[in-house]
Amino acid sequence: MLSIIVPTFHEAENIQPLVRRIRAALASTLDYEIIFVDDNSQDGTVAQIEGLSREGVPVRVIVRDTERGLSSAVLRGFREARGDLLLCMDADLSHPPESIPLLVETIIQQQADLVVGSRYITGGSIPKGWGIYRWLNSHVALGLARPLTSIRDSTAGFFLLPRRIFEQGRDIHPLGYKILLEISVKCPCRKVVEVPIQFADRQFGRSKLNFREQLLFLLHLKRLYDYRFPRASRLIQYCIISLTGAGVNLLMLAVLLHCGMPLKAAFAFAIFAGLLWSFGPNRWLTFDLAARSPILAQFGRFMLVGSIGAVINWLISVSLFNLLSGRAGGVYWAALGGVAAGMTVDYFVSSHLTLRNPVLDN
């Protein structure tokens, strides 16, 4: 049995044409059900679905009052589905229902763990009317996800997998709307096959893709990198934030020296400013799961433990300045050397004590 999961929010105009095309594509071929997971639309979407159900069409609707988001809607549908095969597709008719039999045939004949309806393989296509912004947005997202998966169209929303593969997934907690990435990384999808589709623009309703969803996609990517490459990912994020902290340090140092503060005191205040800056980004990004701890208590521990790296930073900065004082910019090179040493100490201490991530460290 095939379960088709369709997340919806304000898609009333698309329900009947979508169901009509699905029924035509699957007529007399296999047993199926269509599950709409709706985020409490108020435009008649639910009424359209319930009307089809009363007519004997194999559809049902799950209305969510407290949750929002495409990915979590798909997961809800997967968990309540009765089928052996789980298919995800959008409600806006951008995914051709006529391609569903091809996905089903492929997963059965090739014994695949995941089949993706792809726009970016031979035979697939996107609408000619796509502007440069939309094209660029899509390909940048694919490029950012490339180290995580070999799927050419890893941001697709049209895919099929066996229930057994989904049930073997672990720690499935997607953000935003790119559920395929979550599935491909966290489920045992050893054999993945892409089949070409002709992607279409929506005709009715409005796209749900906005700036907030794009930010969630970036955060989702960050968490998937943490999952797939936990140590390297966390270290790279920490280094990037530390570089911004070094900028704060140097800027503060320049201001304090310009104001006439003695060098050793300026080093100390600049180091404190960089340390203060780095707490927030590291709490909410590098060690984001550690954010479950109370912020004030964690900040106190962070500053206390950070004082170890700060002392090392200060000692090395002062020592290097004595060696480099005759060179142009010597004070700033000395400060950068101290930052590098202090950053190294802070990373290892923070990752094991102050901002320890309970998921990544287990």
C-alpha contacts under 8 A as a table, 3 or more apart, distances in Angstrom:
res1	aa1	res2	aa2	distance
1	M	30	L	6.87
1	M	31	D	5.05
1	M	32	Y	5.39
1	M	33	E	7.88
1	M	82	R	7.57
1	M	83	G	4.55
1	M	84	D	5.46
1	M	85	L	6.38
2	L	30	L	7.54
2	L	31	D	6.34
2	L	32	Y	4.49
2	L	33	E	6.42
2	L	83	G	4.90
2	L	84	D	6.23
2	L	85	L	4.84
2	L	86	L	6.18
2	L	87	L	7.30
3	S	32	Y	5.68
3	S	33	E	5.00
3	S	34	I	5.99
3	S	35	I	7.11
3	S	81	A	6.01
3	S	82	R	6.67
3	S	83	G	4.87
3	S	84	D	7.49
3	S	85	L	6.09
3	S	86	L	5.06
3	S	87	L	6.10
4	I	32	Y	7.40
4	I	33	E	6.14
4	I	34	I	4.71
4	I	35	I	6.00
4	I	86	L	6.19
4	I	87	L	4.75
4	I	88	C	6.00
4	I	89	M	7.37
5	I	34	I	6.13
5	I	35	I	4.96
5	I	36	F	6.03
5	I	37	V	7.36
5	I	74	V	6.35
5	I	77	G	5.75
5	I	78	F	6.98
5	I	86	L	7.27
5	I	87	L	5.93
5	I	88	C	4.93
5	I	89	M	6.49
6	V	34	I	7.40
6	V	35	I	6.16
6	V	36	F	4.79
6	V	37	V	6.24
6	V	74	V	7.11
6	V	77	G	7.96
6	V	88	C	6.22
6	V	89	M	5.55
6	V	90	D	5.71
6	V	91	A	5.91
7	P	36	F	5.68
7	P	37	V	4.73
7	P	38	D	5.93
7	P	70	L	5.99
7	P	73	A	5.74
7	P	74	V	6.14
7	P	89	M	7.82
7	P	90	D	6.59
7	P	91	A	6.76
8	T	11	E	6.07
8	T	36	F	6.61
8	T	37	V	5.99
8	T	38	D	4.67
8	T	39	D	6.55
8	T	41	S	7.80
8	T	45	T	7.93
8	T	70	L	7.81
8	T	90	D	7.82
8	T	91	A	6.29
9	F	38	D	5.75
9	F	39	D	5.55
9	F	40	N	7.10
9	F	41	S	5.28
9	F	45	T	7.64
10	H	41	S	5.22
10	H	42	Q	6.98
10	H	43	D	5.74
10	H	44	G	7.74
10	H	45	T	6.19
10	H	205	G	7.16
11	E	14	N	5.47
11	E	15	I	6.57
11	E	43	D	7.70
11	E	45	T	5.74
11	E	91	A	6.84
11	E	92	D	7.07
11	E	204	F	7.75
11	E	205	G	6.30
12	A	15	I	5.66
12	A	43	D	6.33
12	A	44	G	5.55
12	A	45	T	4.00
12	A	46	V	7.68
12	A	48	Q	6.59
13	E	16	Q	7.18
13	E	17	P	7.97
13	E	45	T	7.73
13	E	204	F	6.21
13	E	205	G	7.22
14	N	17	P	5.73
14	N	18	L	5.96
14	N	91	A	6.52
14	N	92	D	5.98
14	N	93	L	7.12
14	N	204	F	6.58
15	I	18	L	5.27
15	I	19	V	6.16
15	I	45	T	7.17
15	I	48	Q	6.74
15	I	49	I	6.97
15	I	91	A	7.02
16	Q	19	V	5.22
16	Q	20	R	5.98
16	Q	48	Q	7.32
17	P	20	R	5.04
17	P	21	R	6.16
18	L	21	R	5.31
18	L	22	I	6.22
18	L	91	A	6.97
18	L	92	D	7.91
18	L	93	L	6.36
18	L	97	P	7.46
19	V	22	I	5.03
19	V	23	R	6.09
20	R	23	R	5.27
20	R	24	A	6.26
21	R	24	A	5.07
21	R	25	A	6.12
21	R	97	P	6.03
21	R	98	E	7.09
22	I	25	A	5.10
22	I	26	L	6.14
22	I	97	P	5.22
22	I	98	E	6.99
23	R	26	L	5.24
23	R	27	A	5.63
24	A	27	A	5.31
25	A	97	P	6.54
25	A	98	E	5.13
25	A	99	S	7.91
25	A	100	I	7.29
25	A	101	P	7.12
26	L	29	T	5.47
26	L	30	L	6.68
26	L	100	I	7.86
26	L	101	P	6.95
27	A	30	L	7.65
32	Y	58	P	7.33
32	Y	83	G	7.39
33	E	58	P	5.18
33	E	59	V	5.90
33	E	83	G	7.73
34	I	58	P	6.24
34	I	59	V	4.65
34	I	60	R	6.52
35	I	59	V	5.82
35	I	60	R	5.18
35	I	61	V	5.77
35	I	62	I	7.42
35	I	77	G	6.52
35	I	81	A	7.46
36	F	49	I	7.89
36	F	59	V	7.50
36	F	60	R	6.26
36	F	61	V	4.67
36	F	62	I	6.21
36	F	77	G	7.52
37	V	61	V	5.80
37	V	62	I	4.75
37	V	63	V	6.03
37	V	64	R	7.34
37	V	73	A	5.73
37	V	74	V	7.25
37	V	76	R	7.49
37	V	77	G	6.35
38	D	41	S	6.51
38	D	46	V	7.38
38	D	61	V	6.96
38	D	62	I	6.05
38	D	63	V	4.84
38	D	64	R	6.12
38	D	73	A	7.49
39	D	63	V	5.98
39	D	64	R	5.01
39	D	65	D	6.51
39	D	67	E	7.03
39	D	68	R	5.88
39	D	69	G	7.65
39	D	73	A	7.88
40	N	63	V	5.68
40	N	64	R	5.78
40	N	65	D	5.78
41	S	44	G	7.08
41	S	45	T	6.26
41	S	46	V	7.06
42	Q	45	T	7.21
44	G	47	A	5.11
44	G	48	Q	6.22
45	T	48	Q	5.26
45	T	49	I	6.53
46	V	49	I	5.19
46	V	50	E	6.15
46	V	61	V	7.03
46	V	63	V	7.88
47	A	50	E	5.11
47	A	51	G	6.00
48	Q	51	G	5.19
48	Q	52	L	6.48
49	I	52	L	5.22
49	I	53	S	6.33
49	I	59	V	7.01
49	I	60	R	6.89
49	I	61	V	6.70
50	E	53	S	4.98
50	E	54	R	6.32
50	E	59	V	7.99
50	E	60	R	7.05
50	E	61	V	7.28
51	G	54	R	5.23
51	G	55	E	6.55
52	L	55	E	5.08
52	L	56	G	6.74
52	L	57	V	5.58
52	L	59	V	7.04
53	S	56	G	5.27
53	S	57	V	5.07
53	S	58	P	6.42
53	S	59	V	5.49
53	S	60	R	6.49
54	R	57	V	7.29
62	I	77	G	7.96
64	R	67	E	5.88
64	R	68	R	7.55
67	E	72	S	7.83
68	R	72	S	7.28
68	R	73	A	7.37
69	G	72	S	5.74
69	G	73	A	6.22
69	G	176	G	6.29
69	G	177	Y	6.74
70	L	73	A	5.08
70	L	74	V	6.28
70	L	176	G	6.76
70	L	177	Y	5.05
70	L	179	I	7.84
71	S	74	V	5.20
71	S	75	L	6.38
71	S	174	P	6.20
71	S	175	L	6.83
71	S	176	G	6.24
71	S	177	Y	5.04
71	S	178	K	6.55
71	S	179	I	5.02
72	S	75	L	5.04
72	S	76	R	6.18
72	S	173	H	7.94
72	S	174	P	7.03
72	S	175	L	7.96
73	A	76	R	5.10
73	A	77	G	6.29
74	V	77	G	5.06
74	V	78	F	6.16
74	V	88	C	7.02
74	V	179	I	7.68
75	L	78	F	5.02
75	L	79	R	6.17
76	R	79	R	5.24
76	R	80	E	6.35
77	G	80	E	5.24
77	G	81	A	5.89
78	F	81	A	5.21
78	F	86	L	6.55
81	A	86	L	7.68
83	G	86	L	6.55
83	G	163	R	7.44
84	D	162	P	5.93
84	D	163	R	5.28
84	D	164	R	7.74
85	L	160	L	6.92
85	L	161	L	5.88
85	L	162	P	4.48
85	L	163	R	5.57
86	L	160	L	5.60
86	L	161	L	5.49
86	L	162	P	5.99
86	L	163	R	6.12
87	L	158	F	7.35
87	L	159	F	5.72
87	L	160	L	4.29
87	L	161	L	6.63
88	C	157	G	6.61
88	C	158	F	5.43
88	C	159	F	5.50
88	C	160	L	6.46
89	M	95	H	6.49
89	M	157	G	5.75
89	M	158	F	4.59
89	M	159	F	6.97
90	D	93	L	6.72
90	D	94	S	6.88
90	D	95	H	6.46
90	D	157	G	6.63
90	D	158	F	7.13
91	A	94	S	7.70
92	D	95	H	7.70
92	D	202	R	5.27
92	D	203	Q	7.39
92	D	204	F	7.16
92	D	205	G	7.77
93	L	96	P	6.39
93	L	97	P	7.84
93	L	200	A	7.06
93	L	201	D	7.63
93	L	202	R	6.03
93	L	203	Q	7.75
94	S	199	F	5.50
94	S	200	A	4.33
94	S	201	D	5.43
94	S	202	R	5.66
95	H	158	F	6.50
95	H	197	I	7.67
95	H	198	Q	7.60
95	H	199	F	5.80
95	H	200	A	6.73
96	P	99	S	5.67
96	P	100	I	7.62
96	P	197	I	7.25
96	P	198	Q	7.06
96	P	199	F	7.09
96	P	200	A	7.76
97	P	100	I	5.46
98	E	101	P	6.95
99	S	102	L	5.28
99	S	103	L	6.56
99	S	197	I	6.95
100	I	103	L	5.19
100	I	104	V	6.30
101	P	104	V	5.05
101	P	105	E	5.94
102	L	105	E	5.08
102	L	106	T	6.01
102	L	195	V	7.82
103	L	106	T	5.15
103	L	107	I	6.26
103	L	115	V	6.22
103	L	116	V	7.49
103	L	117	G	7.31
103	L	159	F	7.70
103	L	160	L	6.75
103	L	195	V	7.17
104	V	107	I	5.35
104	V	108	I	6.31
104	V	160	L	7.49
105	E	108	I	5.31
105	E	109	Q	5.93
106	T	109	Q	5.30
106	T	110	Q	5.66
106	T	111	Q	7.61
106	T	112	A	7.40
106	T	115	V	7.23
106	T	193	V	7.87
107	I	110	Q	5.53
107	I	111	Q	5.28
107	I	112	A	4.82
107	I	113	D	7.15
107	I	114	L	7.08
107	I	115	V	6.24
107	I	160	L	7.79
107	I	161	L	7.55
108	I	111	Q	5.09
108	I	112	A	7.06
112	A	115	V	6.76
112	A	161	L	7.92
112	A	191	K	5.17
112	A	192	V	5.98
112	A	193	V	6.68
113	D	161	L	5.85
113	D	162	P	6.62
113	D	165	I	6.60
113	D	188	P	7.71
113	D	189	C	5.07
113	D	190	R	6.38
113	D	191	K	5.26
113	D	192	V	5.94
114	L	159	F	7.20
114	L	160	L	5.84
114	L	161	L	4.63
114	L	162	P	7.47
114	L	184	S	7.98
114	L	189	C	6.09
114	L	191	K	6.67
114	L	192	V	4.84
114	L	193	V	6.38
115	V	159	F	5.59
115	V	160	L	5.18
115	V	161	L	6.40
115	V	192	V	5.86
115	V	193	V	4.86
115	V	194	E	5.60
115	V	195	V	7.19
116	V	153	D	7.83
116	V	156	A	7.34
116	V	158	F	6.19
116	V	159	F	4.34
116	V	160	L	6.51
116	V	192	V	7.68
116	V	193	V	6.36
116	V	194	E	4.67
116	V	195	V	6.16
117	G	156	A	7.14
117	G	158	F	5.34
117	G	159	F	5.77
117	G	194	E	5.96
117	G	195	V	5.18
117	G	196	P	5.80
117	G	197	I	5.65
118	S	121	I	6.29
118	S	124	G	6.20
118	S	152	R	7.47
118	S	153	D	5.49
118	S	156	A	6.74
118	S	158	F	7.88
118	S	194	E	5.83
118	S	195	V	5.73
118	S	196	P	4.97
118	S	197	I	5.67
119	R	124	G	4.45
119	R	125	S	5.00
119	R	126	I	6.22
119	R	153	D	6.53
119	R	156	A	7.96
119	R	196	P	6.11
119	R	197	I	5.74
119	R	198	Q	6.59
119	R	199	F	6.32
120	Y	124	G	5.73
120	Y	125	S	6.70
120	Y	152	R	6.34
120	Y	153	D	5.92
120	Y	196	P	7.55
121	I	124	G	5.48
121	I	152	R	7.14
121	I	194	E	7.66
121	I	195	V	7.59
121	I	196	P	6.11
122	T	196	P	6.69
123	G	196	P	5.21
123	G	197	I	7.06
123	G	198	Q	7.98
124	G	195	V	7.85
124	G	196	P	4.19
124	G	197	I	4.68
124	G	198	Q	5.39
124	G	199	F	7.57
125	S	196	P	7.70
125	S	197	I	6.53
125	S	198	Q	4.82
125	S	199	F	5.95
126	I	130	W	7.57
126	I	198	Q	6.28
126	I	199	F	5.05
126	I	200	A	6.58
127	P	130	W	5.88
127	P	199	F	6.66
127	P	200	A	5.85
127	P	201	D	6.69
130	W	134	R	6.23
130	W	135	W	6.42
131	G	134	R	5.49
131	G	135	W	6.26
132	I	135	W	5.07
132	I	136	L	5.87
133	Y	136	L	5.14
133	Y	137	N	5.95
134	R	137	N	5.04
134	R	138	S	6.19
135	W	138	S	5.29
135	W	139	H	6.33
136	L	139	H	5.23
136	L	140	V	5.96
137	N	140	V	5.34
137	N	141	A	6.25
138	S	141	A	5.28
138	S	142	L	6.33
138	S	155	T	7.99
139	H	142	L	4.94
139	H	143	G	6.05
140	V	143	G	5.03
140	V	144	L	6.20
141	A	144	L	5.21
141	A	145	A	6.33
141	A	155	T	7.47
142	L	145	A	5.17
142	L	146	R	6.04
142	L	152	R	7.64
142	L	153	D	6.93
142	L	154	S	6.40
142	L	155	T	6.64
143	G	146	R	5.12
144	L	147	P	7.34
144	L	221	L	7.85
145	A	148	L	5.52
145	A	149	T	6.86
145	A	154	S	7.24
145	A	221	L	6.97
146	R	149	T	5.58
146	R	150	S	6.56
146	R	151	I	7.76
146	R	154	S	7.97
147	P	150	S	7.64
148	L	185	V	6.95
148	L	224	L	7.67
148	L	225	Y	7.18
148	L	228	R	7.30
149	T	154	S	7.31
149	T	181	L	7.85
149	T	184	S	7.11
149	T	185	V	7.07
150	S	154	S	8.00
151	I	154	S	5.12
151	I	192	V	7.59
151	I	194	E	7.52
152	R	194	E	7.96
153	D	156	A	5.61
154	S	180	L	6.60
154	S	181	L	6.07
155	T	178	K	5.82
155	T	180	L	6.53
155	T	181	L	6.69
156	A	159	F	7.49
156	A	178	K	7.47
156	A	180	L	6.68
157	G	178	K	7.10
157	G	179	I	7.31
157	G	180	L	6.54
159	F	180	L	7.52
161	L	165	I	6.80
161	L	166	F	7.22
162	P	165	I	5.50
162	P	166	F	6.75
163	R	166	F	5.14
163	R	167	E	6.12
164	R	167	E	5.12
164	R	168	Q	6.33
165	I	168	Q	5.24
165	I	169	G	6.78
165	I	187	C	6.30
165	I	188	P	6.31
165	I	189	C	7.04
166	F	169	G	5.40
166	F	183	I	7.47
166	F	187	C	6.12
168	Q	187	C	6.15
168	Q	188	P	6.88
169	G	172	I	6.71
169	G	183	I	7.49
169	G	186	K	5.40
169	G	187	C	3.99
169	G	188	P	6.64
170	R	186	K	6.01
170	R	187	C	6.80
171	D	186	K	7.15
172	I	182	E	6.76
172	I	183	I	7.51
172	I	186	K	6.57
173	H	182	E	7.66
174	P	177	Y	7.94
174	P	178	K	7.63
174	P	179	I	6.33
174	P	182	E	5.96
174	P	220	H	6.63
175	L	178	K	7.54
175	L	179	I	7.98
175	L	216	L	6.01
175	L	217	F	6.77
175	L	219	L	7.46
175	L	220	H	5.28
176	G	179	I	7.86
176	G	213	E	5.68
176	G	214	Q	7.90
176	G	216	L	5.16
176	G	217	F	5.74
176	G	220	H	7.18
177	Y	213	E	7.13
177	Y	217	F	7.26
178	K	181	L	5.93
178	K	182	E	7.24
178	K	217	F	7.05
179	I	182	E	5.22
179	I	183	I	6.33
180	L	183	I	5.07
180	L	184	S	6.01
181	L	184	S	5.20
181	L	185	V	6.15
182	E	185	V	5.39
182	E	186	K	5.94
182	E	187	C	7.98
182	E	224	L	7.41
183	I	186	K	5.40
183	I	187	C	5.39
184	S	187	C	5.81
184	S	188	P	7.52
184	S	189	C	6.01
185	V	188	P	7.77
185	V	189	C	7.84
185	V	224	L	7.45
185	V	228	R	7.58
189	C	192	V	6.35
202	R	205	G	7.41
202	R	206	R	7.98
202	R	207	S	7.86
209	L	213	E	5.94
209	L	214	Q	7.37
210	N	213	E	5.35
210	N	214	Q	6.46
211	F	214	Q	5.06
211	F	215	L	6.34
212	R	215	L	5.14
212	R	216	L	6.25
213	E	216	L	4.96
213	E	217	F	6.14
214	Q	217	F	4.98
214	Q	218	L	6.48
215	L	218	L	5.17
215	L	219	L	6.36
216	L	219	L	5.00
216	L	220	H	5.92
217	F	220	H	4.89
217	F	221	L	6.12
218	L	221	L	5.04
218	L	222	K	6.24
219	L	222	K	4.98
219	L	223	R	6.34
220	H	223	R	5.20
220	H	224	L	6.26
221	L	224	L	5.05
221	L	225	Y	6.17
222	K	225	Y	5.17
222	K	226	D	6.23
223	R	226	D	4.87
223	R	227	Y	6.16
224	L	227	Y	4.88
224	L	228	R	6.05
225	Y	228	R	5.10
225	Y	229	F	5.45
225	Y	230	P	6.78
225	Y	233	S	6.01
226	D	229	F	5.41
226	D	230	P	4.26
226	D	231	R	7.47
226	D	233	S	5.45
226	D	234	R	6.55
226	D	360	L	7.38
227	Y	230	P	5.44
227	Y	360	L	7.17
229	F	232	A	5.71
229	F	233	S	5.65
230	P	233	S	5.38
230	P	234	R	6.13
230	P	360	L	6.20
231	R	234	R	5.41
231	R	235	L	6.17
232	A	235	L	5.17
232	A	236	I	6.13
233	S	236	I	5.30
233	S	237	Q	6.25
234	R	237	Q	5.19
234	R	238	Y	6.10
234	R	286	T	5.59
234	R	287	F	7.46
235	L	238	Y	5.06
235	L	239	C	6.15
235	L	347	Y	7.97
236	I	239	C	5.10
236	I	240	I	6.23
237	Q	240	I	5.18
237	Q	241	I	6.29
237	Q	285	L	7.68
237	Q	286	T	5.60
238	Y	241	I	5.24
238	Y	242	S	5.98
238	Y	282	N	6.78
238	Y	286	T	5.96
238	Y	347	Y	7.31
239	C	242	S	4.89
239	C	243	L	6.14
240	I	243	L	5.17
240	I	244	T	6.68
241	I	244	T	5.17
241	I	245	G	6.27
241	I	278	S	6.60
241	I	281	P	6.84
241	I	282	N	7.15
242	S	245	G	4.71
242	S	246	A	6.07
242	S	278	S	6.72
242	S	343	M	6.87
243	L	246	A	4.89
243	L	247	G	6.38
244	T	247	G	5.00
244	T	248	V	6.44
245	G	248	V	4.99
245	G	249	N	6.12
245	G	274	G	4.65
245	G	275	L	7.01
245	G	277	W	6.24
245	G	278	S	5.91
246	A	249	N	4.86
246	A	250	L	6.15
246	A	274	G	6.35
246	A	336	L	7.03
246	A	339	V	6.52
247	G	250	L	5.23
247	G	251	L	6.06
247	G	274	G	7.91
248	V	251	L	5.17
248	V	252	M	6.04
248	V	270	A	7.64
248	V	273	A	6.84
248	V	274	G	5.46
248	V	277	W	7.59
249	N	252	M	5.29
249	N	253	L	6.05
249	N	270	A	4.76
249	N	271	I	5.77
249	N	273	A	6.24
249	N	274	G	4.91
250	L	253	L	4.94
250	L	254	A	6.12
250	L	270	A	7.02
250	L	332	Y	6.80
250	L	335	A	7.23
250	L	336	L	7.95
251	L	254	A	5.21
251	L	255	V	6.32
252	M	255	V	5.10
252	M	256	L	6.09
252	M	269	F	7.81
252	M	270	A	5.24
252	M	273	A	7.29
253	L	256	L	5.19
253	L	257	L	6.07
253	L	266	A	5.82
253	L	267	F	6.45
253	L	269	F	7.72
253	L	270	A	5.21
254	A	257	L	5.28
254	A	258	H	6.04
255	V	258	H	5.09
255	V	259	C	6.24
256	L	259	C	5.03
256	L	260	G	6.48
256	L	261	M	5.56
256	L	266	A	5.79
257	L	260	G	5.07
257	L	261	M	5.31
257	L	262	P	7.08
257	L	263	L	6.88
257	L	266	A	6.52
258	H	261	M	7.56
261	M	265	A	6.75
261	M	266	A	5.93
262	P	265	A	5.52
262	P	266	A	6.07
263	L	266	A	5.00
263	L	267	F	6.17
264	K	267	F	5.16
264	K	268	A	6.43
264	K	318	V	6.93
265	A	268	A	5.06
265	A	269	F	6.29
266	A	269	F	5.27
266	A	270	A	5.98
267	F	270	A	5.23
267	F	271	I	6.09
267	F	314	W	6.44
267	F	317	S	7.40
267	F	318	V	7.89
267	F	335	A	7.34
268	A	271	I	5.21
268	A	272	F	6.28
268	A	314	W	6.34
269	F	272	F	5.05
269	F	273	A	6.23
270	A	273	A	5.08
270	A	274	G	6.36
271	I	274	G	5.22
271	I	275	L	6.21
271	I	310	A	6.42
271	I	313	N	7.44
271	I	314	W	7.39
271	I	339	V	7.81
272	F	275	L	5.07
272	F	276	L	6.05
272	F	310	A	7.34
273	A	276	L	5.10
273	A	277	W	6.18
274	G	277	W	5.13
274	G	278	S	6.30
275	L	278	S	5.30
275	L	279	F	6.76
275	L	303	M	7.60
275	L	306	G	7.17
275	L	310	A	7.83
276	L	279	F	5.82
276	L	303	M	7.72
277	W	280	G	6.67
277	W	281	P	7.77
278	S	281	P	5.78
278	S	282	N	6.06
279	F	282	N	5.36
279	F	283	R	5.96
279	F	299	F	7.29
279	F	302	F	7.32
280	G	283	R	5.15
280	G	284	W	6.20
281	P	284	W	5.37
281	P	285	L	5.57
281	P	286	T	7.11
282	N	285	L	5.28
282	N	286	T	4.74
282	N	287	F	5.83
282	N	288	D	7.36
283	R	286	T	6.42
283	R	287	F	5.27
283	R	288	D	5.51
283	R	290	A	6.70
283	R	291	A	5.79
283	R	355	L	6.82
284	W	287	F	6.31
284	W	288	D	4.36
284	W	289	L	7.76
284	W	291	A	6.21
285	L	288	D	4.75
287	F	290	A	5.42
287	F	291	A	7.18
287	F	351	S	7.88
287	F	355	L	5.99
287	F	356	R	6.86
287	F	357	N	5.76
288	D	291	A	5.34
288	D	357	N	7.49
289	L	292	R	6.18
289	L	357	N	5.64
289	L	358	P	7.23
289	L	359	V	7.44
290	A	293	S	6.00
290	A	355	L	5.56
290	A	356	R	6.06
290	A	357	N	5.07
290	A	358	P	7.07
291	A	294	P	7.43
291	A	295	I	7.25
291	A	355	L	7.97
293	S	297	A	7.83
293	S	298	Q	6.63
294	P	297	A	5.71
294	P	298	Q	6.12
295	I	298	Q	5.05
295	I	299	F	5.87
296	L	299	F	5.03
296	L	300	G	6.23
297	A	300	G	5.20
297	A	301	R	6.38
298	Q	301	R	5.11
298	Q	302	F	5.99
298	Q	354	T	6.51
298	Q	355	L	7.58
299	F	302	F	4.92
299	F	303	M	6.14
300	G	303	M	5.33
300	G	304	L	6.09
301	R	304	L	5.03
301	R	305	V	5.92
301	R	354	T	5.92
302	F	305	V	5.30
302	F	306	G	5.64
302	F	350	S	7.08
302	F	354	T	5.59
302	F	355	L	7.68
303	M	306	G	4.80
303	M	307	S	6.08
304	L	307	S	5.34
304	L	308	I	7.62
305	V	308	I	5.76
305	V	309	G	7.62
305	V	346	D	7.60
305	V	349	V	7.15
305	V	350	S	7.36
305	V	354	T	7.44
306	G	309	G	5.32
306	G	310	A	6.06
306	G	346	D	5.90
306	G	350	S	7.84
307	S	310	A	4.65
307	S	311	V	6.00
308	I	311	V	5.38
308	I	312	I	6.49
308	I	342	G	7.94
308	I	345	V	7.69
308	I	346	D	7.57
309	G	312	I	5.07
309	G	313	N	5.93
309	G	341	A	7.49
309	G	342	G	4.21
309	G	343	M	6.74
309	G	344	T	7.91
309	G	345	V	5.44
309	G	346	D	5.39
310	A	313	N	4.87
310	A	314	W	6.09
310	A	342	G	5.91
311	V	314	W	5.10
311	V	315	L	6.14
311	V	342	G	7.82
312	I	315	L	5.19
312	I	316	I	6.13
312	I	338	G	7.12
312	I	341	A	6.93
312	I	342	G	5.74
313	N	316	I	5.41
313	N	317	S	5.99
313	N	335	A	7.90
313	N	337	G	7.80
313	N	338	G	4.06
313	N	339	V	5.61
313	N	340	A	7.74
313	N	341	A	6.04
313	N	342	G	4.66
314	W	317	S	5.05
314	W	318	V	6.13
314	W	338	G	6.30
315	L	318	V	5.33
315	L	319	S	6.11
315	L	338	G	7.45
316	I	319	S	4.98
316	I	320	L	5.87
316	I	334	A	7.45
316	I	337	G	6.95
316	I	338	G	5.00
316	I	341	A	7.70
317	S	320	L	5.25
317	S	321	F	6.08
317	S	334	A	4.76
317	S	335	A	5.00
317	S	336	L	7.63
317	S	337	G	6.40
317	S	338	G	4.63
317	S	339	V	7.96
318	V	321	F	5.12
318	V	322	N	6.45
318	V	334	A	7.11
319	S	322	N	5.28
319	S	323	L	6.68
319	S	334	A	7.82
320	L	323	L	5.04
320	L	324	L	6.00
320	L	333	W	7.99
320	L	334	A	4.93
320	L	337	G	7.49
321	F	324	L	4.95
321	F	325	S	5.20
321	F	330	G	6.20
321	F	331	V	5.58
321	F	333	W	7.90
321	F	334	A	5.16
322	N	325	S	5.46
323	L	326	G	7.79
324	L	327	R	5.48
324	L	330	G	4.95
324	L	331	V	7.34
324	L	333	W	7.98
324	L	334	A	7.26
325	S	328	A	7.91
325	S	330	G	5.31
325	S	331	V	6.71
326	G	330	G	6.99
327	R	330	G	5.17
329	G	332	Y	5.49
329	G	333	W	6.39
330	G	333	W	5.13
330	G	334	A	6.03
331	V	334	A	5.11
331	V	335	A	6.23
332	Y	335	A	4.88
332	Y	336	L	6.20
333	W	336	L	5.08
333	W	337	G	6.23
334	A	337	G	5.15
334	A	338	G	6.33
335	A	338	G	5.13
335	A	339	V	6.18
336	L	339	V	4.94
336	L	340	A	6.22
337	G	340	A	5.23
337	G	341	A	6.46
338	G	341	A	5.25
338	G	342	G	6.04
339	V	342	G	5.11
339	V	343	M	5.76
340	A	343	M	5.14
340	A	344	T	6.32
341	A	344	T	5.35
341	A	345	V	6.59
342	G	345	V	5.27
342	G	346	D	6.04
343	M	346	D	5.03
343	M	347	Y	6.04
344	T	347	Y	5.35
344	T	348	F	6.69
345	V	348	F	5.62
345	V	349	V	6.24
346	D	349	V	5.21
346	D	350	S	5.71
347	Y	350	S	5.27
347	Y	351	S	5.87
348	F	351	S	5.29
348	F	352	H	6.33
349	V	352	H	5.44
349	V	353	L	5.90
349	V	354	T	7.25
350	S	353	L	5.19
350	S	354	T	4.68
350	S	355	L	5.28
350	S	356	R	6.70
351	S	354	T	6.61
351	S	355	L	5.45
351	S	356	R	4.77
351	S	357	N	7.33
352	H	355	L	7.02
352	H	356	R	5.17
353	L	356	R	5.61
356	R	361	D	7.35
357	N	360	L	5.57
357	N	361	D	5.88
358	P	361	D	5.43
358	P	362	N	6.28
359	V	362	N	5.64
